[in-house]
Amino acid sequence: IGGHGEAVHHHETVRVGKNGNQVQVSLTVSPIRDRDGELTGASTIAHDITGRKLA
């Protein structure tokens, strides 16, 4: 989530997998809000883009 509670789309970063290997990912993070518009959580989708980055 951005600094003002907005969604973040296609943020590329590196994560470490369970096996210890680095994984290139593209993240999309969307805010989850209650009826009053208060931020209560976030939904995150991570796509492994390692193959694309290595090509």
The first five atom37 places (N, CA, C, CB, O) and aatype in JSON, in Angstrom:
{
  "aatype": [9, 7, 7, 8, 7, 6, 0, 19, 8, 8, 8, 6, 16, 19, 1, 19, 7, 11, 2, 7, 2, 5, 19, 5, 19, 15, 10, 16, 19, 15, 14, 9, 1, 3, 1, 3, 7, 6, 10, 16, 7, 0, 15, 16, 9, 0, 8, 3, 9, 16, 7, 1, 11, 10, 0],
  "atom_mask": [
    [1, 1, 1, 1, 1],
    [1, 1, 1, 0, 1],
    [1, 1, 1, 0, 1],
    [1, 1, 1, 1, 1],
    [1, 1, 1, 0, 1],
    [1, 1, 1, 1, 1],
    [1, 1, 1, 1, 1],
    [1, 1, 1, 1, 1],
    [1, 1, 1, 1, 1],
    [1, 1, 1, 1, 1],
    [1, 1, 1, 1, 1],
    [1, 1, 1, 1, 1],
    [1, 1, 1, 1, 1],
    [1, 1, 1, 1, 1],
    [1, 1, 1, 1, 1],
    [1, 1, 1, 1, 1],
    [1, 1, 1, 0, 1],
    [1, 1, 1, 1, 1],
    [1, 1, 1, 1, 1],
    [1, 1, 1, 0, 1],
    [1, 1, 1, 1, 1],
    [1, 1, 1, 1, 1],
    [1, 1, 1, 1, 1],
    [1, 1, 1, 1, 1],
    [1, 1, 1, 1, 1],
    [1, 1, 1, 1, 1],
    [1, 1, 1, 1, 1],
    [1, 1, 1, 1, 1],
    [1, 1, 1, 1, 1],
    [1, 1, 1, 1, 1],
    [1, 1, 1, 1, 1],
    [1, 1, 1, 1, 1],
    [1, 1, 1, 1, 1],
    [1, 1, 1, 1, 1],
    [1, 1, 1, 1, 1],
    [1, 1, 1, 1, 1],
    [1, 1, 1, 0, 1],
    [1, 1, 1, 1, 1],
    [1, 1, 1, 1, 1],
    [1, 1, 1, 1, 1],
    [1, 1, 1, 0, 1],
    [1, 1, 1, 1, 1],
    [1, 1, 1, 1, 1],
    [1, 1, 1, 1, 1],
    [1, 1, 1, 1, 1],
    [1, 1, 1, 1, 1],
    [1, 1, 1, 1, 1],
    [1, 1, 1, 1, 1],
    [1, 1, 1, 1, 1],
    [1, 1, 1, 1, 1],
    [1, 1, 1, 0, 1],
    [1, 1, 1, 1, 1],
    [1, 1, 1, 1, 1],
    [1, 1, 1, 1, 1],
    [1, 1, 1, 1, 1]
  ],
  "atom_positions": [
    [[0.86, -1.17, 0.0], [0.0, 0.0, 0.0], [0.9, 1.23, 0.0], [-0.98, 0.0, 1.23], [1.88, 1.3, 0.74]],
    [[0.55, 2.18, -0.84], [1.33, 3.41, -0.9], [1.17, 4.22, 0.38], [0.0, 0.0, 0.0], [0.39, 3.87, 1.26]],
    [[1.91, 5.28, 0.47], [1.93, 6.11, 1.67], [0.59, 6.7, 2.07], [0.0, 0.0, 0.0], [0.4, 7.07, 3.23]],
    [[-0.34, 6.79, 1.12], [-1.65, 7.37, 1.41], [-2.77, 6.35, 1.31], [-1.92, 8.52, 0.48], [-3.94, 6.72, 1.15]],
    [[-2.43, 5.06, 1.39], [-3.43, 4.01, 1.35], [-3.9, 3.65, -0.04], [0.0, 0.0, 0.0], [-4.92, 2.97, -0.19]],
    [[-3.17, 4.09, -1.07], [-3.58, 3.76, -2.44], [-2.96, 2.45, -2.88], [-3.19, 4.9, -3.4], [-2.0, 1.96, -2.28]],
    [[-3.52, 1.88, -3.94], [-3.01, 0.62, -4.49], [-1.64, 0.83, -5.12], [-3.99, 0.05, -5.53], [-1.29, 1.92, -5.56]],
    [[-0.87, -0.25, -5.15], [0.44, -0.26, -5.82], [0.36, -1.34, -6.89], [1.63, -0.53, -4.8], [-0.02, -2.48, -6.6]],
    [[0.71, -0.99, -8.12], [0.61, -1.93, -9.24], [1.98, -2.21, -9.84], [-0.33, -1.38, -10.32], [2.76, -1.29, -10.09]],
    [[2.27, -3.47, -10.06], [3.47, -3.92, -10.79], [4.77, -3.4, -10.18], [3.39, -3.49, -12.23], [5.67, -2.97, -10.91]],
    [[4.87, -3.44, -8.87], [6.12, -3.06, -8.2], [7.06, -4.26, -8.25], [5.85, -2.62, -6.7], [6.76, -5.32, -7.7]],
    [[8.2, -4.09, -8.93], [9.15, -5.19, -9.07], [10.15, -5.17, -7.92], [9.88, -5.12, -10.42], [10.7, -4.13, -7.58]],
    [[10.37, -6.35, -7.35], [11.28, -6.48, -6.21], [11.83, -7.9, -6.18], [10.56, -6.13, -4.88], [11.45, -8.75, -6.99]],
    [[12.72, -8.15, -5.25], [13.32, -9.48, -5.08], [12.9, -10.02, -3.73], [14.88, -9.42, -5.21], [12.98, -9.33, -2.71]],
    [[12.45, -11.26, -3.71], [12.09, -11.96, -2.47], [12.96, -13.2, -2.36], [10.57, -12.33, -2.45], [13.59, -13.62, -3.33]],
    [[12.99, -13.78, -1.18], [13.73, -15.01, -0.96], [12.73, -16.14, -0.79], [14.68, -14.91, 0.29], [11.86, -16.07, 0.08]],
    [[12.84, -17.18, -1.62], [11.94, -18.31, -1.57], [12.23, -19.21, -0.38], [0.0, 0.0, 0.0], [13.23, -19.02, 0.32]],
    [[11.35, -20.18, -0.15], [11.52, -21.11, 0.97], [12.83, -21.88, 0.9], [10.36, -22.09, 1.01], [13.38, -22.28, 1.92]],
    [[13.32, -22.08, -0.33], [14.58, -22.81, -0.51], [15.81, -21.91, -0.39], [14.58, -23.51, -1.85], [16.94, -22.37, -0.53]],
    [[15.59, -20.62, -0.13], [16.69, -19.68, 0.03], [17.11, -18.98, -1.24], [0.0, 0.0, 0.0], [17.93, -18.06, -1.2]],
    [[16.55, -19.39, -2.38], [16.87, -18.75, -3.65], [16.15, -17.42, -3.8], [16.53, -19.67, -4.82], [15.03, -17.25, -3.32]],
    [[16.79, -16.48, -4.48], [16.15, -15.2, -4.76], [15.15, -15.37, -5.9], [17.2, -14.13, -5.12], [15.42, -16.08, -6.87]],
    [[14.0, -14.71, -5.77], [12.94, -14.78, -6.76], [12.55, -13.34, -7.13], [11.7, -15.58, -6.22], [12.23, -12.54, -6.25]],
    [[12.58, -13.03, -8.41], [12.12, -11.73, -8.89], [10.6, -11.77, -8.95], [12.74, -11.37, -10.31], [10.03, -12.69, -9.54]],
    [[9.93, -10.79, -8.34], [8.47, -10.78, -8.34], [7.94, -9.4, -8.73], [7.93, -11.18, -6.97], [8.59, -8.38, -8.53]],
    [[6.74, -9.41, -9.29], [5.99, -8.2, -9.55], [4.81, -8.22, -8.59], [5.52, -8.1, -11.07], [4.0, -9.15, -8.6]],
    [[4.71, -7.2, -7.74], [3.66, -7.14, -6.72], [2.56, -6.16, -7.09], [4.27, -6.75, -5.38], [2.82, -5.08, -7.62]],
    [[1.32, -6.56, -6.81], [0.18, -5.66, -6.85], [-0.46, -5.74, -5.47], [-0.84, -6.04, -8.01], [-0.84, -6.81, -5.01]],
    [[-0.58, -4.59, -4.82], [-1.14, -4.53, -3.47], [-2.34, -3.59, -3.5], [-0.07, -4.06, -2.42], [-2.22, -2.44, -3.93]],
    [[-3.49, -4.08, -3.05], [-4.72, -3.29, -3.04], [-5.24, -3.14, -1.62], [-5.8, -3.93, -3.94], [-5.22, -4.09, -0.84]],
    [[-5.71, -1.94, -1.27], [-6.24, -1.73, 0.07], [-7.58, -2.43, 0.27], [-6.37, -0.25, 0.36], [-8.36, -2.56, -0.68]],
    [[-7.84, -2.86, 1.48], [-9.14, -3.38, 1.88], [-9.67, -2.4, 2.92], [-9.06, -4.87, 2.45], [-9.02, -2.13, 3.93]],
    [[-10.86, -1.88, 2.66], [-11.44, -0.86, 3.54], [-12.79, -1.31, 4.09], [-11.6, 0.48, 2.78], [-13.5, -2.11, 3.47]],
    [[-13.13, -0.8, 5.27], [-14.43, -1.1, 5.85], [-15.48, -0.15, 5.27], [-14.39, -0.99, 7.4], [-15.17, 0.67, 4.4]],
    [[-16.71, -0.25, 5.74], [-17.81, 0.58, 5.23], [-17.55, 2.07, 5.38], [-19.09, 0.22, 5.94], [-18.07, 2.88, 4.61]],
    [[-16.75, 2.43, 6.38], [-16.46, 3.84, 6.63], [-15.24, 4.33, 5.86], [-16.26, 4.06, 8.11], [-14.84, 5.48, 6.0]],
    [[-14.66, 3.46, 5.06], [-13.49, 3.85, 4.28], [-12.17, 3.72, 5.01], [0.0, 0.0, 0.0], [-11.13, 4.13, 4.5]],
    [[-12.21, 3.15, 6.22], [-10.98, 2.97, 6.99], [-10.21, 1.77, 6.47], [-11.3, 2.8, 8.49], [-10.79, 0.73, 6.17]],
    [[-8.91, 1.93, 6.36], [-8.05, 0.85, 5.9], [-8.01, -0.25, 6.96], [-6.62, 1.38, 5.61], [-7.66, -0.01, 8.11]],
    [[-8.39, -1.48, 6.55], [-8.42, -2.59, 7.5], [-7.45, -3.71, 7.13], [-9.82, -3.15, 7.59], [-7.19, -4.6, 7.93]],
    [[-6.91, -3.65, 5.91], [-5.99, -4.69, 5.48], [-5.53, -4.45, 4.06], [0.0, 0.0, 0.0], [-5.77, -3.38, 3.48]],
    [[-4.88, -5.45, 3.5], [-4.39, -5.34, 2.13], [-4.45, -6.71, 1.46], [-2.95, -4.78, 2.1], [-4.27, -7.74, 2.1]],
    [[-4.7, -6.68, 0.18], [-4.67, -7.88, -0.65], [-3.42, -7.79, -1.52], [-5.98, -8.03, -1.52], [-3.21, -6.8, -2.21]],
    [[-2.6, -8.84, -1.49], [-1.34, -8.83, -2.24], [-1.3, -9.98, -3.23], [-0.14, -8.9, -1.29], [-1.6, -11.12, -2.89]],
    [[-0.93, -9.66, -4.46], [-0.71, -10.67, -5.5], [0.73, -10.54, -5.94], [-1.71, -10.5, -6.71], [1.19, -9.45, -6.29]],
    [[1.45, -11.66, -5.93], [2.85, -11.67, -6.36], [3.0, -12.62, -7.55], [3.8, -12.09, -5.2], [2.62, -13.78, -7.47]],
    [[3.56, -12.11, -8.62], [3.83, -12.92, -9.81], [5.33, -13.13, -9.92], [3.26, -12.25, -11.11], [6.1, -12.17, -9.87]],
    [[5.73, -14.39, -10.08], [7.14, -14.71, -10.27], [7.54, -14.3, -11.68], [7.42, -16.24, -10.03], [7.03, -14.84, -12.66]],
    [[8.46, -13.34, -11.79], [8.91, -12.86, -13.1], [10.39, -13.19, -13.32], [8.68, -11.35, -13.23], [11.04, -12.6, -14.18]],
    [[10.91, -14.13, -12.54], [12.33, -14.48, -12.63], [12.7, -14.89, -14.05], [12.66, -15.61, -11.65], [13.71, -14.42, -14.58]],
    [[11.91, -15.76, -14.67], [12.21, -16.22, -16.02], [12.25, -15.09, -17.02], [0.0, 0.0, 0.0], [13.12, -15.06, -17.9]],
    [[11.33, -14.16, -16.9], [11.28, -13.02, -17.81], [12.5, -12.12, -17.62], [10.0, -12.21, -17.58], [13.05, -11.6, -18.59]],
    [[12.93, -11.95, -16.37], [14.07, -11.1, -16.08], [15.38, -11.73, -16.56], [14.16, -10.82, -14.59], [16.31, -11.01, -16.93]],
    [[15.45, -13.06, -16.57], [16.66, -13.75, -16.99], [16.77, -13.87, -18.5], [16.72, -15.13, -16.36], [17.85, -14.1, -19.04]],
    [[15.64, -13.71, -19.2], [15.62, -13.87, -20.68], [16.34, -12.74, -21.38], [14.18, -13.96, -21.19], [16.41, -12.73, -22.61]]
  ]
}
